[in-house]
Each structure stands twice: as C-alpha cells, then as structure tokens.
Amino acid sequence: MRYAIIGSRKAGQALATAFARKGLEVAIASRRPAEALAPVAKAIGQTIIPESLQDAVKADIIVLAIPLGTQKDVAKAAESWQGKIVIDVTNAYGVSPEELGNLHSSVSIKWSHRVREVRTRIFALAVLIAGFATSIAVPAGLQAQEPPENIVITPYITSPLEGDPSRVVRLTTVLVPAGGATPFHRHPGDQWEMVQEGEITYTVKGEEPKVLKAGDAIYIPRGTVHRNQNLSGQPVRTVELMIVDKDKPHTEPVN
C-alpha cells in the first residue's frame, strides 16, 4: 500500500509530519519538481519521500492538500484513477458558489460538500473521502474490538469529524484469507467498502448475497446487519471508510 500527499504547503506538511511521527513512508509532491521538495521532505523526516506529481499519483491512497482550482492539473497527471482512495483536505471557505459550480453545500460540517462534488466530477473513478486535521492513530474504543480469527485489520487514519466531536472518521484495510468470513454484525455509523484485490461475498441479513470484485464499492448505512465471506479461494483485500460514534466499539456482533 503506497501513500502520497499532493500539496506541500502548510496542510500538506502537517499531514506529512503526522506520517513521519508514526514512522510511515509517504510521498510528498506538488506541481514543482521533486528536487524542489527535497529540503521540505528532509526537514520533516526520513520517511517522507519527495516525488514528481506523475509518480505520486500512482499511489493507492492519495491525500489532496492543494489550492482550489488546481485539481484539474492533478487529475491529468494520472492515467487512471480506478480503485484509488482520494482524501480531500481542501478548505472551500471563502470560495464563491460560482467557482464551485453552484453546487449545494453542507451545513452539518464546516467542510463543504461542494468541494467533494467538484472533486467527484474530476476524479470520477476514485473513492472520494473528505477529512481534515488528520492524525494517524486509533481511538482506544476502536482498538478494543478484536477482528475474527485470521482476518487482518490495519488502521491507517482516524480523525474527528469536523463540526461533530461525537463521531470519528476511520480508514482501514482489511485482509480476508481464503475461506475467511465475518459473522453478521453492524456498526454505530456509516461505512463505505471498496474491494482492492480479489472478490468478497457481501450479504445483508435477509437479502441475497452480492459478489463484489476488485474496483467495486458499496455503501453500508448505520445499523445495517451484514457480513463478508471470502468464497473465492484467494485472499481478498478491502479498503473501508467508516464514520462512527466516538468511543464505541466499531463492530457489534448480531445473532
């Protein structure tokens, strides 16, 4: 799994510092040449790698910390955005509705949904996430929940939901071995799941199973009782985004 931060200003450097503190390797890039970013990367830490924009957009998870209006240049740098996770930390405060295409905004969080809708038009094949003040950590309440045997859950990012301190945003990858499965369960929040490698059988209790293949994504509303089964004979890896209640176990088994 490769990570990249696009943007080398204050937000990009703050995110890179969070990665460095956890010893995680991440590329940092901008529209400037990689060598121009070398002093910035060196000052932050050994795990921060300066790269060209063209190389950075090859990463699996990309954080956009760029000025509004430069997204088209970034979009053109990649041959395909299929299956990538794009985390958008761009602040649209002070930007006119005309500049955002007169799209509707969100009043529930400070971060504007307009930005996400604009990004969705440009990065149409990517999974798009909005977040801010990101930290690489796992809340204690989420750590306490053990995954089923042989299923490996790797947390990458957690962040308070801007404007709602009672919830957190959590990004993880889940590796399910051949024959592995979760019991029926539900979450205290919304979940978005994308298959990165292999295929998984997803079942909502009382409904017909669905087979999700690499590149497929599904939205799982709060409280939905569901399970995942790997019936393919090969390991499967998924990327999961959850917005859940703070300090609660993120999974509740259901008989």
C-alpha positions in Angstrom: 0.0 0.0 0.0 1.5 3.3 -1.1 0.6 6.7 0.2 1.1 10.1 -1.3 0.3 13.7 -0.2 -0.3 16.1 -3.1 0.5 19.6 -1.8 3.5 20.9 0.0 2.0 23.9 1.8 1.0 24.1 5.5 -1.7 21.4 5.3 0.5 19.0 3.3 3.4 19.5 5.6 1.3 19.0 8.7 0.0 15.7 7.3 3.5 14.6 6.3 4.6 15.3 9.8 1.8 13.1 11.2 3.0 10.2 8.9 6.6 10.8 10.0 5.8 10.6 13.7 4.3 7.2 13.1 7.3 6.1 11.0 5.1 5.6 7.9 6.5 6.2 4.5 4.6 8.7 2.3 5.5 10.5 -0.8 5.0 14.3 -1.0 4.5 16.0 -4.3 3.3 19.2 -5.9 3.4 20.8 -9.3 7.0 21.7 -8.6 9.8 19.2 -9.5 10.7 16.5 -6.9 14.1 18.0 -6.2 12.5 21.3 -5.2 10.6 19.4 -2.4 13.7 17.6 -1.1 14.5 20.2 1.6 10.9 20.1 2.8 10.9 16.3 3.0 14.3 16.2 4.7 13.2 18.6 7.3 10.1 16.6 8.2 11.6 13.2 8.4 13.3 10.2 6.8 10.1 8.5 5.8 8.9 11.5 3.7 9.9 10.9 0.0 9.8 13.8 -2.5 8.3 12.7 -5.8 7.1 14.2 -9.0 3.4 14.6 -9.4 3.3 11.9 -12.1 4.9 9.4 -9.7 2.9 10.4 -6.7 -0.5 9.8 -8.3 0.5 6.2 -8.8 -0.1 5.7 -5.0 -3.0 3.7 -3.7 -4.1 6.3 -1.2 -3.7 10.0 -2.2 -4.3 13.0 0.1 -5.2 16.2 -1.8 -3.9 19.2 0.1 -3.9 21.6 -2.9 -5.3 25.0 -3.6 -8.8 25.0 -5.0 -8.6 25.4 -8.8 -5.5 23.2 -9.3 -7.4 19.9 -9.2 -7.6 19.6 -12.9 -3.8 19.6 -13.2 -3.6 16.8 -10.7 -6.3 14.8 -12.4 -4.5 14.9 -15.7 -1.3 13.6 -14.1 -2.7 10.0 -13.7 -3.6 7.7 -16.5 -6.4 6.2 -14.4 -8.0 6.9 -11.0 -9.7 3.5 -10.9 -9.7 2.0 -7.4 -7.7 4.8 -5.7 -8.6 6.3 -2.4 -8.6 10.1 -2.6 -8.7 12.0 0.7 -9.7 15.6 0.2 -8.5 18.1 2.8 -9.1 21.3 0.7 -10.9 24.1 2.6 -13.5 25.8 0.5 -14.2 28.6 3.0 -14.5 31.9 1.2 -14.9 30.4 -2.3 -17.9 31.7 -4.2 -20.7 29.3 -5.3 -20.0 30.3 -8.9 -16.4 28.9 -8.6 -17.8 25.7 -7.2 -20.4 25.3 -10.0 -23.4 26.4 -7.8 -23.4 23.0 -6.1 -25.2 22.6 -2.8 -23.2 22.9 0.4 -23.4 21.1 3.7 -24.5 22.8 6.8 -23.7 19.8 9.0 -20.0 20.1 8.9 -17.7 23.1 8.2 -16.1 21.3 5.3 -18.1 22.0 2.1 -19.7 19.1 0.3 -19.4 21.3 -2.8 -15.7 20.5 -2.9 -16.4 16.8 -2.8 -18.9 17.1 -5.6 -16.5 19.1 -7.7 -13.8 16.5 -7.0 -16.2 13.7 -7.8 -16.7 15.2 -11.3 -13.0 15.3 -11.9 -11.9 12.1 -10.1 -14.9 10.1 -11.2 -13.4 6.7 -10.8 -11.8 7.3 -7.4 -13.3 6.7 -3.9 -13.5 10.2 -2.5 -13.3 11.0 1.2 -13.3 14.4 2.9 -11.4 14.9 6.1 -9.3 17.4 8.0 -6.8 17.7 10.9 -6.0 14.0 10.1 -4.0 12.0 12.7 -2.5 8.6 12.3 -3.9 6.9 15.4 -6.7 4.6 16.6 -9.1 5.6 19.4 -9.0 3.3 22.4 -12.7 2.4 22.0 -12.0 1.1 18.5 -8.9 -0.8 19.4 -10.8 -3.0 21.9 -12.8 -4.8 19.2 -10.9 -7.9 18.0 -11.4 -9.0 14.4 -12.4 -12.5 13.6 -9.6 -15.1 13.5 -7.2 -14.8 10.6 -8.7 -11.5 9.4 -6.2 -8.7 9.5 -7.5 -5.2 10.0 -4.9 -2.4 9.5 -6.0 1.1 10.7 -4.4 3.9 8.7 -6.2 7.1 9.5 -8.6 8.3 12.2 -9.8 11.9 12.5 -12.5 13.7 14.5 -15.5 14.5 12.2 -15.2 18.3 11.7 -18.1 20.0 13.4 -19.3 16.9 15.3 -16.9 15.7 18.0 -19.2 12.8 18.9 -18.0 10.9 15.8 -14.8 9.9 14.1 -13.7 9.1 10.6 -11.7 5.9 10.3 -9.9 4.5 7.3 -8.6 0.8 7.3 -7.7 -2.0 5.1 -9.0 -5.5 5.7 -7.3 -8.7 4.6 -9.5 -11.7 4.5 -7.9 -15.1 3.8 -9.4 -17.7 1.5 -12.4 -19.2 3.4 -12.4 -16.3 5.9 -15.6 -14.7 7.0 -17.1 -12.2 9.5 -20.2 -13.1 11.5 -23.3 -11.0 10.9 -22.6 -7.6 12.6 -23.5 -3.9 12.4 -21.7 -0.6 13.0 -22.6 2.5 15.0 -22.2 4.6 11.9 -22.0 4.7 8.1 -19.5 2.6 6.2 -18.1 2.6 2.6 -16.3 -0.5 1.5 -14.2 -1.0 -1.7 -12.6 -4.2 -2.9 -9.0 -3.6 -3.8 -7.9 -7.1 -4.6 -9.8 -10.4 -5.1 -13.6 -10.7 -4.5 -15.8 -10.8 -1.5 -19.3 -12.1 -1.0 -21.3 -9.4 0.8 -24.7 -10.2 2.4 -27.2 -8.1 4.2 -29.2 -10.2 6.6 -32.4 -11.3 4.9 -31.3 -10.4 1.4 -29.5 -12.3 -1.4 -25.6 -12.2 -1.3 -23.7 -10.0 -3.7 -20.3 -10.7 -5.1 -18.0 -7.6 -5.1 -14.9 -7.7 -7.3 -11.8 -5.6 -7.4 -12.9 -1.9 -8.0 -16.4 -2.5 -6.7 -17.6 -0.3 -3.8 -20.7 -0.4 -1.6 -22.3 1.9 0.9 -23.5 0.3 4.2 -25.8 2.6 6.2 -25.7 2.8 10.0 -27.1 -0.2 11.7 -27.2 -2.5 8.6 -26.8 -6.1 9.7 -24.4 -7.7 7.2 -21.4 -10.0 6.8 -18.5 -10.6 4.4 -17.3 -14.0 3.2 -14.3 -14.9 1.1 -15.6 -17.8 -1.0 -13.2 -17.2 -3.9 -10.3 -19.4 -2.8 -7.9 -16.4 -2.9 -7.1 -13.7 -0.3 -9.1 -10.5 -0.7 -8.2 -7.0 0.5 -10.8 -4.3 1.0 -10.5 -0.6 1.9 -13.1 0.6 4.4 -14.1 4.1 5.4 -16.3 4.5 8.5 -17.9 7.5 10.2 -18.8 6.1 13.6 -19.8 7.2 17.1 -16.7 8.1 19.2 -15.5 5.7 21.9 -17.8 2.9 20.8 -16.6 -0.5 19.5 -16.8 -0.2 15.8 -18.4 -3.6 15.4 -21.4 -5.2 17.2 -22.0 -8.9 16.5 -25.6 -9.8 15.7 -27.0 -13.3 16.1 
